[in-house]
Amino acid sequence: MKSILDRVQLALGRDGISKAALLLVSGRTLGFVAAFAIPIVLARRFEQAEFGTYKQLFLIYGTLFGLAQLGAAESLYYFVPRNGTEAGRRIGNALATLALMGVACFVGLYLVRFPLASWLSNSALAANVPLLGVFLGLMLVGAAFEIVMVSRKEHRRGACTYAASDVVRAAAFVVPALVFGTLRSVLAGAVLFAALRVGAMLVYFWREFGRQFRIDAALWRNQLSYALPFALAVGIEVVQVNYHQWVVAAQFDAVTFAIYSVGCLQIPLIDLIYTSTVNVMMVKMAEVGSDDTRSALALWHDTTARLASIIFPLAAFLLLTAQSVIVFLFTAKYLASVPVFMVWCLMILPSAFAVDGVLRVYAQTRFLLVMNAVRLAIVAALIGWFIATWSLIGAVLVTLAATTIVKTAALVRIARLLQVGFADVLPWKRLAALAAHATTAAMPAWILTRVVTAPPLAIIAMSGAVYTLTFALIWFLRTRPEPLTAVGLIAES
C-alpha cells in the first residue's frame, strides 16, 4: 500500500511547478464552484430572452476586457520577476494604462449603446450598457491584482485572493437576481463587487511598495514596447475566440443566442487549471533563462503532460454525459443546446497545449500576433459556410478547426525555439497513453448511459463513479512496476 501512496504523491508532483500550481488551483476551487453557479441561477431565474440579453451584455464585456488591457497586466509576468526594484513602478504604469482604457471603454459604450442594440436586434441592451461600462472599467483596473502576487511567488496569498474574489463576485451577481429578479440589479451588484476589488488591490499595492508604487514615464515606454505587440496578438485572439458568438448574436434572436451560449458552456475548471499551471510555468521558464533550452523543454513537457492528464479525461466524461449535464444545470428548456455542447467539449482538448505561455516567455509576441490573425481569418472566411451547412453547430466546428491549425503552427515555432525537432517538441508517447487511457475508461460509462434510465443527476453521478473507478484501475495497472498477480496482492496487503 505504501508504494501506491508514493506514486500518488509523485503524480501530484514534488517540483516547484506542481506545488505552486496545485496551491493556486486549490485556492480557486471554491471560487470555481461559486462562479459556475452564476449562469445556472440566472438561466433559471430569467426568461430565455432576458437570459439571452445577459449573455449578449457579457459577450460585449468579455470581448472588450480582453482587447482593452493592451497587455499591461500580463506584461507584469515578464517585468516583476526580473527586477524587484522596479516592480512598484511597473505596476503603477500598468494600472495607469488600464484606468485610461477603462474610461475609454465606458465612454465608447455609452455613445454606441443604441446602434449596438439595433445591430444585435435587442432593444433591451441599450438601457443596461452604461452599468456594464462602469463594471468593465473597474474590472480592467483590477486585472493586475493576482498577477502581481503570482509574479512575486506569493502563491498562497494569490490563491486566497482568487478564492475570495470569485466567491464575492458570485454573491454579487446571484443575490440581486434572487431578491429583485432583474438584470439591472445584477449589473448593480457587479459594479459594487468590482469597486470593492479595486479598493482591496490598491491597499495591497500601497502596503507592499509604498512610494515606489507610482508612474514612471521612462519605464512606461519600455513596458509598452513589450506589451503592445502581445496586446495585438491577444486582441486578435479575443476577437477570434468570441467571433462565432458575435455572428450568432447578430444573425439570430436573443432566445436562440441563449440556447447557443448555454451549449458553449464555459467550464471554469479548465481555465482554473490552465491559467494556474501555465502562469507558474512562465515564471519558472523566465528564471531558467532563454539559453537553457534543455531545462525549458523539460518544463514544457511536464506542464503539457500534467494538463493533458486532467483535460483529456474531463473532455471524455463531458461528452458521455452531455445531455444529462445540460438538463440538470439549465432544465429541459435548454435541451436544444446539447448538440452544440457536445461539439464544444472538443474545444477543451487544445487547452492541453499551452503554446502561448512558451511563446510569451521567449518574447515571441509578433509571432503570436500572426498566429491569431491567421486563426481569425480562417474563422471569418469559413463561418458563414459552416453555419449554412451545420447550423449552430457549424459556428463551433469552424472555431475548433482554426484553433487546431494554428496550434500546430505554434508547435513548429516552439520546436525551433527549444532547438529540437517536431518529434521531440511534445511528450508524444505520454500524450498518446493518456488519450488511450481516457478513451478506454469511457467505455463502461458509455454503456451505462445507454442502458440505464434515471434522472440527470443520477446519470451524472453513476457515470462519474464508473468512469473514475475504471480510470483509476487502468492507471494502477499502468504504473505498477511489477506485473499484477494474486500473490503480489496478498504480499502487499
N, C-alpha and C positions, 0 to 999 in steps of 0.2 A: 504493500500500500504506500509506503514511503516513496518508492520510485515514481509512482503515479503523481503524487503531490509535487515532487521535484519537477516533473515535466510540465505540470500546470504552471508552476512558478516560472519556468523557463519560457513558456508560451506567453505569459504576461510580460516578461522581459525584465532584465536587471539593468539594462543600459539606460543612459540618460534620456534618450528619446522616449522610450516606453514609459518610464516613470513619470516624466513631465507630462506627456500626452495623456496618460491614464489619470493623472491628477486633474487636468483640465476637463477631461471627459466626465470624470466623477462629479466635479463641481457643477457641470452644466446638466446633469441628468435630471435633477428636479426641475430646472428651468425648461428642459426639453418637454417634459410632461405637461407643464403649465402652458407653454406656448402652443403646443399641439392642440390644446383644448379650445383655443380661441375660435378657429373656423368651425369647429364642431358645434360649439354652443351657438354661434351666430347663425349657422345654417339651420339649426333647429328653431331658433327664436324668430328669425326673419322669414318673410315670404321669399320665394325664389328670385323675384325681380329685385327686391331690396338687397338680398344677399349678392346678387349679380352686380348691383351698384357698388356695394362694399368691395367686391373683388376688383372692379374696374378702378376704384379710387386707389387701392393698394397696388394695382399694376402700375399706375402713374407714380406712386410713391417709390416702389421698388426700382423702377427704371431710372428715375431722377436721383435716387440715393446712390446708385452705382455710378452714374455719369458725373454728378456734381462734386464728388470727392477729389477729383483731379489727382488721385494718387497720393494726396497729402497725408492721410492717416497711415496708409500702407507703407509709405516711404520710411516711417519710423522703425519698421522691422530692419531696415538697412542701416540707418544712421545711429540709432540709440545704442545698439550693442558695440559699435565700432569706436565711439568716442563719448565716454560718460560725461566729460566736462562740458560738452556741447549739448547734452540731452535736453536741458531745460529750454534752451533757445530753439532747438529743433522742434520741440513740442509746441512752443509758443507760435512759431511760424506756421506749423500745421493747423493749429486752431484758428489763427487769423485767416488762413486760406478757406477753411471750412465755414467760418462765420460769414465771410463775404459771399461765398457760393450759396449759403442758406438764405441770405437776404435776397439774392438774385432769383432764386427759385420761387420764393414767396411772391415777389413782385410779378414774375413771369406768369405764374399760375393764376394769380388774381386777374391779370389782364386778358388771359386767353380762356377764362373759365366758360364763357358762353360758346365760343367757337368749338372748344373741346367737347362740350356736352352735345353740340349739334353733330359733330363728326362721329361720335360714338352713339348717336341716336338715343340719348338718355338725358332728358332734361333735369332729372334729379341730381346729376353730378354738379351742376353749377353752384347750387347753394352750399355744397359741402366742401368745395375745393379750397376756400380760404383757410378753414381749420386744418385741412390736410397740409397746406403750405406751411403753417406755423409748426406743425408736428415734424414735417420734413426738415425745416431749418434747424430745429433743436436737435434732432437725431443726427444731423450731419456734424454738428459741433461735438456731440458726444461720441463720435465714431472712434476717437483715439483712445478712449478710456482703457479698455482691456489690452489693447495693442501695446501700450506703454508698459503695462505690468508684465506681459509675456516677454517683451523685448529685454526687460531688466531681470528676467528669470524669477520673477515673483509669481510662480505658478500657483501657489496655494491662495494668495490674495486674488489673483486673476480668476481662479476657479470660483471662489466665493462671490466675487463681483458678478461674474456671468450668471450664477445661480440666482442671486438676489434680484438682479436686473430683470431676468426673464420672468420670475415669479411676480414681481410688482407689475410688469407690463401686462401679463395675462390678467391680473386682477383689475387693472385699469381699463381693459377692454371688456371683460366679461361682466363685471359688476354693473356698470351702467346699462349694458344690454339687458340684463335680467331685471333691473329695477325700473328703468324707464322705457326700455324696448324700442329705442330709436337709434338710427345710425348717427345722428348728430351727437347724441350723448356719448356714444362710443368714441367719436373723434375728440370730444372734450376731455374724456378720460385719458386718451392717448397723449394729448398736449400736456396735461398735468404730469403724467409719468415722465415724458421727455424733459420737462423743466427740472424735475427732481433729479434726474440722471445727470444733467449738465451741472447742476449745483454740487452734487457729490463729487463729480470729476474735478471741478475747479478747486475744491477744498483739498483733495488728494494731491493735485499737482503743486499747489502752493506749499503744502506741508513738506513735500519731498524735495522741491527745487528752490523754494524761496524766491529771491530776487533774480535767480537765473531763469526763472520761468517768465520769459519775455520774448519780444520780437527782435530778431537780428537780421537786418536787411541783407548783409553780406552773405550770411549762411542761407538766407531765403532763396537767393538767386541760384546757389548751388543745389539746394534742395529741389527746386522746381525743375532744374535741368535734368535731374534724375527722375522726378515724379511724372512729368508731363508725357514723355513717350509711353511710360507704363499706363498713365491715365487714359491715353488714347486707345491703347490696347484693351484696357478694362472696359472703357466706354463702348467700344465696338462689341466686346463680349456681352456686356449688359444688354445692348440692343438686340444682339443675336439671340441671347437666351430668352428674352421676352417678346421677340418679334412675332412668334407664332400666336401668342396670346393677343397681341395688338391686332393682328389680322382677323382673328376670330371675333374679337370685341367689336371691330369695325364692320364686319360682314354679317353678324348675327345680333339678335336682340339680347337683352340683359338676362333673360331666363336661360337661353341657350349657352350664354357665356358662363352662367353659374354652373351648369352641368359640365361644361368643358373644364372649368377651373377646378371643380371637385375631382375630375378624372386626372388632372395634373397635380394631384395631391403632393405637397412638399413633405418629405419625411425629415423632420428636424434632426433625427438621429444621424442621418448621413452627413449633414452639414456640421453637426456636433463633432463627430469622429474625424471627418476630413479636415476641418479647419484646425482643430486642436493638434492633430498629428502633424500636418504639414507646416504649421507655424513653428512648431518645435524643431522640425527637420530643417527649416530655413535658418533658424538661429544657429543650430549645430553646424550646418554647412558653412555659414559665414565665419564661424570660429575656426573651422578646419582650413579655410582659405582655398582660393581657386586653383592653386598649384598642386595641391594634394588630391589628384583626381581619383586615386585608389580609395581613399577614405570616403570621398564624396560618393563614389559609386556604391560602396558598401551601405552608406546611409540611405541612398536612393532605393537600392534593392530591398533593404529591411523595411523601409516605410511602405513601399508598394506591396510587399507580401503581407504586411500587417493590415493594411487597408483592405486588400482582397480577401483576407481571411474572415472579415466581417461583412463586406459588401456583397460578395458572391452568394453566400447562403441567405442573406436578407432578401436579395432580389428574387431568389428561387422561392422563398416562402411567401413573399407578397404575390407572386404570380399564382401560386397554388390557391391562395385564399382571397383573391381579388374581389370577388362578388361579396363574400361574407364581410370583408373589411369595409367596403363602401356602404353596404346596407346597415351594418352595425353602427358606423360612425355618423352617417348622414341620413339614415332612414331609406325606405324603399322608393321615395320620390326621386332619388338620385340614382336609380338603377341604370339609367341610360349612360351614366358615367363609367360603368365597369369596363367596356371595351377600351376606352381611352386610357383608363388606369392601367390596364394590363400592358399596353404598349409603353406607357410611361415608366413602368417598372424597369424596362430595359435601359432607360436613361440613367439608372443608378450605376450600371456596370462601368462606364468610363470614369467614374469617380475614383476608382482604384488606382488610376494612373495620374498622379499629381504633377503633371508636366509643368504647369505654371509655376509651381514652387521652385523647381530647379532652374528654370529659365530666369526667374527673378533674382535668384542668388547670384547667377552669372551675369546679371545686368543685361540680359537679352530682351530688353523692353521693346526694341524695334521689331525683333522677330515676333514677339507676342502681338504687336500691332498688325503685322502682315497676316499672321495666323488667324486672328479673329476677323480680320477684314475678309479673308477668303471664306471663312465659315459663314459670315453674314451674307456674302454674295451668293453662296450656294443656296442658302435658305430663301433669300429674296427671289432668286431666279426660279426656284422649283416649287415653292409653297402653293402657288395657285393651281398648278397641275396636280400636286399631291392631294389637295383638298377636293378638287373636282373628281379625282379618282376614288379616294377613300374617305371622303367627308371629313369629320372632325379628327379621325384617327390620322389622317394624312398630315395634319399640322404637326403632330408629334413625330411621325416617321421621318419627315424631312429634317427635323432638328437632330434626330438620332444619327441619321446618315452623315450630316455635315460634321457633327462632333467626332464621329469615328474617323473621318478623313483627316481632319486637322490634328487630332491626337496622334495619328500615325506619323504625320509630318513632323510633329514636335519630338517624337521619339528619335527620329533620324537626326534631328538637330542635337538632342541631348547626347546621343552616341558620339557625335563629333566633339562636343564639349568635354566629355569624360574620356575621350581618346580610346574608345572601344568600338567594335563592330556592332551591327544591329543585332546579331545573335547573342551578344552579351549585355545589351543595354537594359534588359529586363531579366528577372529570375524566371525564365520561361517554364522550366520544369516544375518549380514550386507553384506557379500560377496554374499550369495545366492540372496538377494534382488537386489544387483547391477547387477548380471548376468541376472536375470529375467527382470530387468528394461531395460538393454541394448538390450536383445533379443526381447522383446515386441516392443520397439521403432523402431526396424529394419523392422518390418512387412510392414508398409505403404511404406517405401522407397524401399523395395524389390519389391513390386507390381509395383511401378513407373518404376523401371528399366526394368520390363518385358513388359510394355505396351507402353512406350514412346521411340520413335526413334529420336535421336538427336546427335550432335557432342559430343565427350567425355567430354569436359569441361562443356558443358551444363548439361549432365547427372550427373556429379560430383556435380555441383552447386545445381541442383534441388534435388538430393538425399540428399545432405548435409543439405539443408534447411528443407526438410520434416523430416529427422531424428532428427535434432536439435530441431525442434518445438515439435515433438512427445515426445522426451526425456524430454524436459523442462516441458511439460504438465504432464507427469507421475510423474516427480519429485515434481511438485507443488501439485498434488493431494496426494502424499505420505507424504509430510512434513507438510501439513496443520494440525494444532492441533484440528480443529473442522471440521465437515462434510461440504462439499461444497454444498451450496444451493443458489438459486436465491436471497433470502432475504439477505443472508450473503454477496453476491457480491455487492448488492445495498448499503448495510450499509457501506461496506468497501470503496466503491468509493466515 
